[in-house]
Amino acid sequence: MTEEALDLRAGRDLVLRHLRARWPMLALAFSAGLSWGLLRLVEPYLVGLAIDHAIVDRDLRRLTQYVLAFLGVAAVLAVCAGTRRYWAMRTSYRIETDLRLELYDRVNRLSFDYHDRTATGQLMSRGSADLREIQAFLVNIPINSAYLLMAAGAFVLLVMTSLSLAVLAMAVFPVVTWLSVRFFNRLEPGTERVQQDLADVASVTEETIAGARLVRAFGREEHEVGRMRAAADRVRRDAMEVVRLRTVYGPLFLLLPGLGQLVVLAYGGWLVVEGRMTLGALVAALQYLGMLAWPVQSLGEMIASGQRAIVSAARVWNVLKEEPSVKERPHARPLPPGNGHIVFDRVTFGYREGLPVLREFSLEIPAGRSVALVGATGSGKSTVARLLPRFYDVDEGRILLDGADIRTLRLRDLRRSIGIVFEDTFLFSDTVRNNIAYGRLEATDEQIERAAKLAHAHEFIAGLEAGYDTVVGEQGFSLSGGQRQRLAIARAILMEPRVLILDDATSSVDARMEEEIRNALKEVMAGRTTLIISHRLSTISLADQVVLVDGGQVAATGTHEELLRTSRRYREVLGQLEAMAS
Ligand SMILES: Nc1ncnc2c1ncn2[C@@H]1O[C@H](COP(=O)(O)OP(=O)(O)OP(=O)(O)O)[C@@H](O)[C@H]1O
């Protein structure tokens, strides 16, 4: 779906930075691995000695000595192999966790505009498939280095045994390496496509699960299954392409080194028969050659796995490098004292450059007063509300809270001072108590209950099967729209915010529920600066003042009755809202 630009160098640097940070573990894995690689070379040497100096000479005492020495080496090898594997695994999982936390920390800090333009499934795939790819490569670094060391040693020993034999036996290896590089160069784009396809499948899955209700409501199950079929088919097709490549090249990789062994057996056998080489040396040479085969043919795979890991790391880097567009200034101030006096001073703002939603928007809300923003759909009401907690920063003009430009304040202070109730209430799979206390974990049971009472939620909570301990949210008890909204109101007011924003907080409930929520709102709004955005007249009428937003500006202000009398546009907009509601 989305093709993103990848900075491979940055991906590599990211992996290196994490390897450096975990160097003690890595050093342990390497030392065990390298000891293993060197010791493996001793085994064929011992076998050669045993044949030439014990078996051929029929000396059983010596044979026993060689067997015991072989056993000793094998035991140390086993310990080294275990230690290498353990520390390689430990390092790779540690780095995967480090990266995952770094990624999650970043995602949690990014501003709204980032989430506006990034598909959730893509982000989820960064945290799963891509991190797995990196881990799979990391775990193989110490292991493959050990194999490479072993192969280099085997090569040297083979040359020392017989130069002509080594040259002949190695003749096939350039072919194997060439094939390997060719294979993995073709494999690489294929596996990259599969990775991207899997991210797309994750996107579709995430959307259909998150939007399950919508899918059912509109009877679009078949369409969604069709969408998944297309995405899943792409994975299958691209994965099969990779399988075809492996089917062709895999047997070649087995066959060619076998030819090398054949050459050694024939030419080396001749050398032994002619008495120009000992039998032990031939057996050792055959074993050295065997040790070379695997590392040489898997060289391409190592390179490809490294490339895949770097592509994945570059994708992860694309998230890590994002800077939140809304940032706290270096010497940000705490919140000044006050009761929530708000000024929008000639604010211009647009989500995209050159497309302003608000144009020189000016509005003053005295502390403790409530204002309802009314306007046609898409006129920018919610945008006004999103600017106050700095979900986005204004392009021009400024917003003052109790006299301070909000950009000079500590972000956390600012956001904690604003309670927001959105149109759809998100509940975590957790208890009612924890959902209410989400913004203030240290709140006592009494405080939570008081907030619930104010929000007219206490009664229904008390009626739930486990009261405040009932688990709600996706995996728990399902609450009605009105109940969810009242939990959201309780959650907002538990923060004792200076400013309360109700963004379409009553839109998803029926008239009777709205009545209940309205009663709750009346109490929590008393004496608190409140910004109401609603399509419902009854909710709008809760506000002291109504502001008509039109063309990105304040078109008129007054009480509901005043505007009804004086503003034709207000009457028009209300007409539209009513038409929509009915
Ligand atoms: N995240 C976003 N990215 C880009 N454009 C956006 C975004 N959110 C809103 N817009 C656009 O900004 C304009 C104002 O949107 P806003 O949500 O503020 O309107 P609203 O008055 O609250 O509408 P409604 O009454 O339908 O909720 C609309 O044209 C909308 O398409």
The ligand as an ORCA input file, in Angstrom:
! r2SCAN-3c Opt
* xyz 0 1
  N      -6.900     15.127     11.203
  C      -7.282     15.838     10.149
  N      -6.508     15.890      9.046
  C      -6.879     16.611      7.980
  N      -8.009     17.309      7.899
  C      -8.828     17.302      8.961
  C      -8.510     16.564     10.134
  N      -9.501     16.730     11.021
  C     -10.399     17.546     10.440
  N     -10.004     17.888      9.211
  C     -10.699     18.799      8.285
  O     -10.827     20.047      8.908
  C     -12.099     20.604      8.727
  C     -12.725     20.910     10.066
  O     -12.920     19.715     10.781
  P     -13.576     19.680     12.221
  O     -13.536     18.264     12.675
  O     -12.945     20.698     13.069
  O     -15.059     20.126     11.886
  P     -16.333     20.180     12.820
  O     -16.898     21.531     12.666
  O     -16.013     19.717     14.180
  O     -17.226     19.125     12.066
  P     -18.370     18.165     12.637
  O     -19.481     19.014     13.076
  O     -18.738     17.377     11.429
  O     -17.745     17.337     13.709
  C     -12.880     19.591      7.909
  O     -12.844     20.024      6.564
  C     -12.111     18.314      8.052
  O     -12.190     17.579      6.876
*
